[in-house]
Amino acid sequence: MTTTLEQEIERWEAGLERIAETSASDNRFLEERRFAEAQHTITAFRGHILPLIGHRQPHDAIVSHEIEHLVDHLEDLYRTVHPPTSHQEIAETTAALRALSRIALGFERSLEDTR
């Protein structure tokens, strides 16, 4: 059985929810939570979500490129000396990735509807 883009996005979002719940129950600092979210997001997008985004239409390539750019930014935030605002940047980047992944999913669904 192949994994669909929708399944992978749902799996990523469920992972983010687990991180939030664990962080709250373990009384972790916000920064720790954000870096756990960054690591989870980088892994999910590089390993599972980006490979599933098709390039059948020109807009697919645009969305894919923007997602890659945001994942690169998360990697930079994760791997470098962390400025005081890095946890906010991670939250904003994760939100942007959530929005773009929903756009990519919408494109995939509309393509399937035309078949």
N, C-alpha and C positions, 0 to 999 in steps of 0.2 A: 504494500500500500504506500503510495506516495503521500508526502506531507504537503498540504496546501499552504499557501501564503497566509490565509486566514488562521489556520491552526497554529502556525508559528508565531504570528502576531499575538494571538490569544495566550499562547504559552509564555511569551515574553512579558506580556502585561500581568499575567498571573504571578510570574516571578517577581515583578516589581511590587505587587501587593504583598507577597510573602516577606519580602525585604522590609517593607513598611511595618508589617505586623511584628516581625521579629525585633526590629529596631525599637518599637514602642514597648514591647514586653521586656526587652533586655535593658531598657533605659540608655540606649546608645545616643551618642552625640549626633546632631543633624549632619555634621560633616562625614561621620562614619557611614551613615545611611546613604548619603549622596554618592560616596565613592563605591559602595557596594552596588548601587544602582548603575553607576557608570560601567563598572566591570561586567555586570550582568548584561547590560545593553550592548556593549562592544562585542561580547561573545555571541549574543543572540543574532545581532545584525551581520557580523562578519561570517559566522558559521552557518546561519540558517535563513535569515530573512532576505538579505541582498541576493543570494544566489537564486531565490525563487521569483524575484521581480523580473518579469519578462521585458524584453525590448522589442516587442512587436509593433509598437506605435512610438512616434517621436516623443510624446509626452512621458512614456515609460522611462526613456533614457534620461530625460530631464529630472524626473523625480528620483531616479536611482542615483544620479550624480549628486543631487542635493543631499540625499541621505548619506552617501559616502562622505561628503564634505563634513556633515555633522558628526558622523562617527569618528572621523579623523580628529575633529575638534575635541571630542570626548577623550580620545586616546591621549592627546596632548595634555589635557587637564589632568588626566590620571597619572601620567608618567613624569610630569615635571614638578618643579617646586610649586606648591599650591598657594596662589594668592588668596587673600582673605575672602574674596568673593567667589572662589571656585565652586563652592557648594551651590551657590545661586546659579552660576553658569551651567552647572551640570543639570540642575532642575529645569532650566529654560531649554537647554539642548534636548533633554529627554522629552519635554513637552512638544518641541518642534518635530522630533522623530516620531512621536505618537501621531501627530497630525499628518505628516507626510506618509507614514505607513498606511493610514486610513485612506488617503488619497490614492495610493498605489493599489490598495485593495479594491477601492471603488472602480478604478480603471479595469482591473482584472475581471470584476463582476460584470461590468458593462460589455466587455469583450465576450465573455461567456454567454451573455444574453443575446448577442447578435449571431451566435452560432446556431 
